[in-house]
Amino acid sequence: MIVRISGEDQYELPDEDVARLNQLESDVVAIVDGGRNGDFAEAYRVLLDYVRANGKVVSDDELASSDVILPPADLTFAEAGTEFTGEGLIPD
């Protein structure tokens, strides 16, 4: 799976990491849906850090379309309310 973090890089994650990525995103969705502003920044940071730590940066020379585009790291809780709702951004 190719994941782009908006304003950063694209990362290629192995298929076996998709389930963990989905769980981390589900945690963010639950926080946003629950209106838990105080928990959002940490949960979103954990999601982005997982992508950065477990993904291989896709070279600028490679043309690869992103399967998922995550909002930038400075996403606010209010902005997250329009992005992370219902089923979220990452396909199951």
QUIMO-V446498 format. One line per field, one symbol per residue. psi: psi as a letter, one per 20 degrees, with the letter a starting at -180 (. if undefined). Layout:
psi=???
This chain:
psi=ppppopicrqpopqhiihggggghhhggghgghikmghiggghhgggghggghiqpppqhhpopqphpoqrrhjprgghhhigmqdiahpq.
